[in-house]
């Protein structure tokens, strides 16, 4: 058994951020390790999402749900902006997953390159994600060149990032699954929270992290085609953009998010983890891949798992919308990739060649 410290972006009030942290912690514990998530928050700007007092009150309630989730399932009671130097007693240190190597998300803080870890310890990047420019550069090649060679093993989340990250190190860099995909839907059951809203009428869940008016139009068109009610994420959109019986899950906690996915008839999203959990729950879904920065990480994932047919970019593609999805190829590819990903983790923790 190893004593492992995870450094990740657990502090965002974002469904994917906390659920990927939970999944990585869980899979490592299943392998007999003792796991701690470091309660570290880097110095990054705090965004104000809503302009009205009513919505800010609801958002404060959402934050409370996330805080309770972190306490109960991530076992994080207090966060600190202080130094990480006191976290020295672990056998292995893992950074990942999520966009831990993105300036907007982590400020490229040296903590997310495990620079605080003792030299004698094992340092691993698992499903670490970075931001690459159109010409394939990171946000700070000099910093990556300095820090990445100190790792014992590196696995990134996007296949498209392997070549660039490989250029900084002598060891082999591989791509692995986001940790959420290492667990089966049954392993999320204890987290699920279901509400009466989920049972009023069959619905399409529209989960978008950007406010593109086209998305609203597409949501309504898909809902009409499939005969479904809309439950959406656009809290600050006027009510008139959706039918009067539409619901909103913008202020849901992580457990409710899983409940909404579980009970949806169809999921429409541009979110990486919205796509992940649609597949985990074997839902009929479509991922909208137009007009969003960093969408390459979604495309990489669905191509890896044989689900690229579920992506679309424009109105003409709506003819492909269907409640029936063949998951046969996905099942095979997922199992293969799960074995590869877990083998990477186990080998890295033993300092074997991976």
C-alpha positions as CSV (number, residue, x, y, z in Angstrom):
1,X,0.0,0.0,0.0
2,X,1.2,3.5,-0.9
3,X,0.4,6.8,0.8
4,X,-0.6,9.1,-2.0
5,X,-1.3,12.8,-2.3
6,X,-3.4,14.1,-5.2
7,X,-3.0,17.7,-6.3
8,X,-5.9,18.8,-8.5
9,X,-8.5,21.5,-9.2
10,X,-11.0,20.3,-6.7
11,X,-12.0,23.8,-5.5
12,X,-14.0,24.9,-8.6
13,X,-17.7,24.7,-8.1
14,X,-17.9,22.8,-11.3
15,X,-19.4,19.3,-11.6
16,X,-16.4,17.8,-13.5
17,X,-13.8,19.3,-11.2
18,X,-15.1,17.6,-8.1
19,X,-16.2,14.4,-9.7
20,X,-12.9,13.7,-11.4
21,X,-11.2,14.3,-8.1
22,X,-13.6,11.8,-6.5
23,X,-13.0,9.3,-9.2
24,X,-9.2,9.4,-9.1
25,X,-9.3,9.1,-5.3
26,X,-11.7,6.2,-5.5
27,X,-9.8,4.2,-8.1
28,X,-6.5,4.6,-6.2
29,X,-8.2,3.5,-2.9
30,X,-9.7,0.5,-4.7
31,X,-6.1,-0.6,-5.5
32,X,-5.3,-0.6,-1.8
33,X,-3.7,2.9,-1.4
34,X,-4.2,5.5,1.2
35,X,-5.2,8.7,-0.6
36,X,-5.4,12.4,0.4
37,X,-6.4,15.3,-1.8
38,X,-4.3,18.3,-0.9
39,X,-6.5,21.2,0.2
40,X,-4.6,23.8,-1.9
41,X,-6.1,26.7,-3.8
42,X,-3.8,28.8,-6.0
43,X,-4.0,32.5,-6.3
44,X,-6.4,33.0,-9.2
45,X,-9.2,35.5,-9.9
46,X,-12.6,34.8,-8.4
47,X,-15.2,35.4,-11.1
48,X,-18.6,36.9,-10.5
49,X,-21.1,34.9,-12.5
50,X,-24.4,36.6,-11.9
51,X,-25.5,40.3,-11.8
52,X,-28.7,40.0,-9.8
53,X,-29.1,39.5,-6.1
54,X,-31.6,36.7,-6.5
55,X,-29.2,34.6,-8.7
56,X,-26.3,35.3,-6.4
57,X,-28.3,34.0,-3.4
58,X,-29.0,30.8,-5.4
59,X,-25.4,30.5,-6.4
60,X,-24.3,30.8,-2.7
61,X,-26.6,27.8,-2.0
62,X,-24.9,25.9,-4.9
63,X,-21.5,26.6,-3.4
64,X,-22.7,25.2,-0.1
65,X,-23.7,21.9,-1.9
66,X,-20.2,21.7,-3.4
67,X,-18.5,22.4,0.0
68,X,-20.5,19.6,1.6
69,X,-19.6,17.3,-1.2
70,X,-15.9,18.1,-0.8
71,X,-16.2,17.5,3.0
72,X,-18.1,14.2,2.7
73,X,-16.6,12.6,-0.4
74,X,-13.2,14.3,-1.0
75,X,-12.5,14.6,2.8
76,X,-11.4,18.2,2.4
77,X,-12.4,20.3,5.4
78,X,-10.2,23.3,5.0
79,X,-8.5,24.8,2.0
80,X,-5.3,26.8,2.2
81,X,-3.6,29.4,0.0
82,X,-0.4,28.8,2.0
83,X,2.7,27.0,1.1
84,X,2.6,23.3,0.2
85,X,5.9,22.6,1.8
86,X,4.4,20.8,4.8
87,X,3.0,18.0,2.6
88,X,6.2,15.9,2.7
89,X,5.2,12.6,4.2
90,X,3.8,10.8,1.1
91,X,5.2,7.9,-1.0
92,X,3.7,9.2,-4.2
93,X,2.4,12.5,-5.5
94,X,-0.1,12.7,-8.4
95,X,-1.2,15.8,-10.2
96,X,-4.3,15.6,-12.3
97,X,-6.6,15.3,-13.9
98,X,-8.4,18.4,-15.4
99,X,-6.7,21.4,-16.8
100,X,-4.0,21.5,-14.1
101,X,-1.5,22.9,-16.7
102,X,-3.7,25.8,-17.9
103,X,-2.9,29.3,-16.8
104,X,-6.5,30.4,-16.4
105,X,-7.3,27.4,-14.2
106,X,-4.1,26.9,-12.1
107,X,-2.0,30.0,-12.8
108,X,0.6,27.4,-13.8
109,X,1.5,27.3,-10.1
110,X,4.6,25.2,-9.4
111,X,2.4,23.2,-7.0
112,X,0.7,21.7,-10.1
113,X,4.1,20.6,-11.3
114,X,4.8,18.9,-7.9
115,X,7.8,21.1,-7.2
116,X,7.1,20.9,-3.5
117,X,7.4,17.0,-3.4
118,X,10.6,15.5,-1.9
119,X,13.1,14.3,-4.5
120,X,12.9,10.8,-3.2
121,X,9.2,10.5,-3.8
122,X,7.3,9.2,-6.9
123,X,5.9,12.1,-9.0
124,X,3.2,11.3,-11.5
125,X,1.0,13.3,-13.8
126,X,-2.3,11.4,-14.5
127,X,-4.6,12.7,-17.2
128,X,-3.1,16.1,-16.9
129,X,-4.5,18.6,-19.4
130,X,-2.8,21.6,-20.9
131,X,-3.7,24.4,-23.2
132,X,-2.1,24.4,-26.6
133,X,-2.1,27.2,-29.2
134,X,-3.0,26.7,-32.8
135,X,0.7,26.3,-33.6
136,X,1.1,23.7,-30.8
137,X,2.8,25.8,-28.1
138,X,2.0,25.6,-24.4
139,X,1.3,28.8,-22.5
140,X,4.9,28.7,-21.2
141,X,7.2,26.3,-22.9
142,X,10.1,27.4,-20.8
143,X,8.3,26.5,-17.6
144,X,7.2,23.1,-19.0
145,X,10.8,22.4,-20.1
146,X,12.0,23.2,-16.6
147,X,9.5,21.2,-14.5
148,X,8.3,18.2,-16.5
149,X,11.7,16.4,-16.5
150,X,11.4,16.1,-12.7
151,X,8.4,13.6,-13.1
152,X,8.8,9.9,-12.9
153,X,5.8,9.3,-15.2
154,X,3.5,11.5,-17.3
155,X,0.1,10.7,-18.8
156,X,-2.0,13.4,-20.4
157,X,-5.7,13.4,-21.0
158,X,-5.7,14.4,-24.7
159,X,-4.0,12.4,-27.4
160,X,-3.4,15.7,-29.3
161,X,-1.1,16.9,-26.4
162,X,1.1,13.8,-26.3
163,X,3.6,15.0,-28.9
164,X,4.1,18.4,-27.4
165,X,4.5,17.1,-23.8
166,X,6.8,14.4,-25.0
167,X,9.2,17.1,-26.4
168,X,10.0,18.2,-22.9
169,X,11.0,14.8,-21.4
170,X,13.0,11.8,-22.3
171,X,10.5,9.2,-20.9
172,X,7.5,8.0,-22.7
173,X,4.3,10.2,-22.5
174,X,1.0,8.4,-23.0
175,X,-2.7,9.4,-23.1
176,X,-5.1,8.0,-20.6
177,X,-8.8,8.2,-19.7
178,X,-10.2,11.0,-17.5
179,X,-10.6,9.3,-14.1
180,X,-14.4,9.7,-14.2
181,X,-14.4,7.1,-17.0
182,X,-12.5,4.5,-14.8
183,X,-15.6,4.0,-12.7
184,X,-18.9,2.3,-13.7
185,X,-22.2,4.1,-13.3
186,X,-23.0,1.8,-10.4
187,X,-20.0,3.3,-8.5
188,X,-21.6,6.7,-8.7
189,X,-24.9,5.5,-7.2
190,X,-24.1,6.6,-3.6
191,X,-23.5,10.2,-4.9
192,X,-26.7,10.5,-6.8
193,X,-29.4,12.9,-5.6
194,X,-32.8,12.7,-7.3
195,X,-35.5,15.4,-7.1
196,X,-39.2,15.6,-8.1
197,X,-38.1,17.9,-11.0
198,X,-36.6,14.8,-12.7
199,X,-39.9,13.0,-12.8
200,X,-42.4,15.6,-14.0
201,X,-42.0,14.8,-17.6
202,X,-39.4,13.1,-19.9
203,X,-36.7,15.7,-20.6
204,X,-33.7,16.7,-22.6
205,X,-30.8,17.9,-20.4
206,X,-29.1,20.9,-22.0
207,X,-25.7,21.4,-20.4
208,X,-23.6,24.2,-21.8
209,X,-20.8,26.2,-20.3
210,X,-21.1,29.0,-22.8
211,X,-24.0,31.2,-23.8
212,X,-24.3,30.8,-27.5
213,X,-27.8,31.8,-28.8
214,X,-27.6,29.0,-31.4
215,X,-27.4,26.5,-28.5
216,X,-30.8,27.6,-27.2
217,X,-32.3,27.3,-30.7
218,X,-30.8,23.8,-31.2
219,X,-32.0,22.7,-27.7
220,X,-35.6,23.8,-28.6
221,X,-35.4,22.1,-32.0
222,X,-34.1,18.8,-30.6
223,X,-36.7,18.9,-27.8
224,X,-39.4,19.4,-30.3
225,X,-38.1,16.6,-32.6
226,X,-37.9,14.1,-29.7
227,X,-41.1,15.3,-27.9
228,X,-39.2,16.2,-24.7
229,X,-39.3,18.9,-22.0
230,X,-36.2,21.0,-21.6
231,X,-34.1,21.2,-18.4
232,X,-31.2,23.7,-19.0
233,X,-28.2,25.3,-17.4
234,X,-28.8,28.9,-18.5
235,X,-29.9,30.5,-15.2
236,X,-29.5,34.1,-16.4
237,X,-31.3,33.6,-19.7
238,X,-34.8,35.2,-19.9
239,X,-37.6,32.6,-19.3
240,X,-39.0,33.3,-22.8
241,X,-36.2,31.4,-24.6
242,X,-37.6,28.1,-23.4
243,X,-41.1,26.8,-23.0
244,X,-42.9,27.7,-19.8
245,X,-42.5,24.2,-18.4
246,X,-38.7,24.1,-18.8
247,X,-36.6,23.5,-15.8
248,X,-33.2,24.8,-14.8
249,X,-30.4,22.9,-13.0
250,X,-27.8,25.7,-12.9
251,X,-27.8,25.7,-9.1
252,X,-27.6,21.9,-8.7
253,X,-24.9,20.2,-6.6
254,X,-22.7,17.3,-7.9
255,X,-25.1,14.7,-6.7
256,X,-28.1,16.4,-8.4
257,X,-26.1,16.7,-11.6
258,X,-25.6,12.9,-11.6
259,X,-29.3,12.5,-10.9
260,X,-30.2,14.7,-13.9
261,X,-28.0,12.8,-16.2
262,X,-29.3,9.4,-14.9
263,X,-32.9,10.4,-15.5
264,X,-32.5,12.3,-18.8
265,X,-34.0,10.8,-22.0
266,X,-31.4,12.8,-24.0
267,X,-28.4,14.9,-23.2
268,X,-27.2,17.9,-25.3
269,X,-23.9,19.4,-24.2
270,X,-20.6,21.0,-25.2
271,X,-19.0,20.1,-21.8
272,X,-16.2,17.6,-21.5
273,X,-17.6,16.0,-18.4
274,X,-21.2,16.4,-19.7
275,X,-20.0,14.1,-22.5
276,X,-18.2,11.8,-20.1
277,X,-21.2,11.2,-17.9
278,X,-23.6,10.8,-20.8
279,X,-21.4,7.9,-21.9
280,X,-21.0,6.5,-18.4
281,X,-24.8,6.4,-18.0
282,X,-25.1,5.1,-21.6
283,X,-27.4,7.9,-22.6
284,X,-28.6,9.1,-26.0
285,X,-26.6,12.3,-26.4
286,X,-25.1,14.9,-28.8
287,X,-22.1,17.0,-28.2
288,X,-22.0,20.4,-29.9
289,X,-18.4,21.0,-31.1
290,X,-18.7,24.4,-32.7
291,X,-17.8,27.8,-31.3
292,X,-16.0,26.8,-28.1
293,X,-12.3,27.1,-27.3
294,X,-10.7,23.9,-26.1
295,X,-13.3,21.7,-27.7
296,X,-10.4,19.5,-29.0
297,X,-10.3,17.8,-25.7
298,X,-13.9,16.6,-26.2
299,X,-13.1,15.5,-29.8
300,X,-10.0,13.6,-28.7
301,X,-12.0,11.7,-26.1
302,X,-15.0,10.7,-28.3
303,X,-12.6,9.6,-31.1
304,X,-10.6,7.5,-28.6
305,X,-13.9,5.7,-27.5
306,X,-15.5,5.4,-30.9
307,X,-18.3,7.9,-30.2
308,X,-17.4,10.7,-32.7
309,X,-20.7,10.2,-34.5
310,X,-22.4,11.9,-31.6
311,X,-20.7,15.2,-32.3
312,X,-22.2,17.8,-34.5
313,X,-21.6,21.4,-35.5
314,X,-24.6,22.9,-37.4
315,X,-28.3,22.7,-38.1
316,X,-27.9,20.3,-41.0
317,X,-26.6,17.7,-38.6
318,X,-29.9,17.6,-36.6
319,X,-31.1,14.9,-39.0
320,X,-28.7,12.5,-37.1
321,X,-30.4,13.2,-33.7
322,X,-31.8,9.9,-32.4
323,X,-32.8,8.3,-29.1
324,X,-31.1,5.1,-30.2
325,X,-27.3,4.9,-29.8
326,X,-25.1,1.9,-30.4
327,X,-22.7,1.6,-27.6
328,X,-21.1,-1.7,-28.8
329,X,-17.9,-0.2,-30.1
330,X,-17.7,2.1,-27.0
331,X,-17.9,-0.8,-24.6
332,X,-14.9,-2.5,-26.3
333,X,-12.8,0.6,-26.5
334,X,-13.6,1.7,-23.0
335,X,-12.6,-1.6,-21.5
336,X,-9.3,-1.5,-23.4
337,X,-8.5,2.1,-22.4
338,X,-9.5,1.4,-18.8
339,X,-7.0,-1.4,-18.6
340,X,-4.3,0.8,-20.2
341,X,-5.0,3.7,-17.8
342,X,-5.0,1.6,-14.7
343,X,-1.9,-0.2,-15.8
344,X,-0.2,3.2,-16.2
345,X,-1.1,4.2,-12.6
346,X,0.0,0.9,-11.1
347,X,3.2,0.8,-13.0
348,X,4.0,4.5,-12.2
349,X,3.5,4.0,-8.5
350,X,5.9,1.1,-8.6
351,X,8.4,3.1,-10.7
352,X,8.1,0.5,-13.5
353,X,8.5,1.5,-17.1
354,X,5.2,2.7,-18.5
